[in-house]
Amino acid sequence: MPGDVVPSRYRFIPLTAGYASMNMAVDEALLLSYLNHFSPQTIRVYCWSRPSVTFGYRIDPAAVDTSGCAETDVVRRPTGGGVVYHCECATVAMAGGVSSLEEWAGRNGLPRKRVNRSSLLYRAVNSVVGDALSALGVKNSLVPGSTSWNAGIDCFSNPCAYDIVGAGRKIYGAAQMRRGGAFLYQGNLLIEEGFDIDGFCELLREGLGAALGWEIVEGELSKEEKEEAQRLCRVKYGSGDWNRLGRSPPGRPGRPEAGGPR
Amino acid sequence: MQIKSDRRYSTEHLWVKVEEKTMARIGITDFAQDELGDIVYVELPHVGTELEASDDCAVVESVKTAVSIKSPLSGKVLEVNDNLDEEPELVNFEPYRAGWMFIMEMADPEEIEDLLTSEEYSDKYGTGV
């Protein structure tokens, strides 16, 4: 865990809207900045400035069906999982240390060493999202934890453990990136017209604080975080190398094309 | 949890087995594969890649989680386990054998001493699992 970060303290950034490449860039900037000791752990909720398609790290860009998406942005995510079509939706993103889950694990009778398990983050956060939706009158339930992931390419056609379903369909799913004891979590919520997104944000903030034992304070992106996001947007999420060829940008952070994975 | 006594371990849950004077075989530990769950994708470094210790060198995905793996040593990648392209689950089934990830020519064999012994790794991660 980075130096002087209080493991149970998170910053909450109020609702924003952005284009797909910048949304991804800000999320990764938050993770990298946290790892590099100049950002707190952060939660944010954002919308999409225009319809977009994102696909998980391992997905072959050629396998992403973008027919009928001529005017949409198509961006590869830093997180895993399948293809997500972002139209009427909001995204919950979090960047922090896995150690911040220890209090929640302790309360739930789970060994603290198990907080590295990615499924625990889904269970912890998605439960809070489900409760927030219930409070807003959206009937929903968590997919049982025993449900395996079939690695299907279309995220919202493949409910798996701790996803949220409502009205006979998956309405919330999440994916993660893990790096050096830290996580980046991205969860996508399908919403309908008239959905109280501000109320959802407030309930999410309160719920995460109560359920996970976090102190959550409102804040905004710093100048350094914005600059890092702009850099990542330019060299990575706005680039064809990353989005169409699956290549990482040269230089660190990130994996240089020549020195990184094949 | 299985821990092999004939190799060293990084705190990021990689094992390193020195096979010749300067060559080391590298993979992820039984603890790590169990934590990750069903692995569906493994991305390995290019043969010939020069890595510094702690450089990102591979990506593993399980349960919608892309995990960035850091190299435990400095050196040059000599060989990668191509079988993981088609059978990434080998990492789950045989993390210490068929699920190995890559072989490296060590730039500085003394870096091995910076890694945990099997006893130290067991003390740190072998209980409560």
Interface residues (C-beta under 8 A of the other chain):
Chain A: G56 Y57 R58 P78 T79 G80 G81 G82 P111 R112 K113 R114 N116 R117 S118 S119 Y122 S148 W149 A151 C160 A161 G173 A174 A175 Q176 M177 R178 R179 G180 G254 R255 A258 G259 G260 P261 R262
Chain B: E12 E35 L36 G37 D38 V40 Y41 E43 L44 P45 H46 T49 E50 L51 D55 D56 C57 A58 V59 E61 S62 V63 K64 T65 A66 V67 S68 K70 V80 Y125 G128 V129
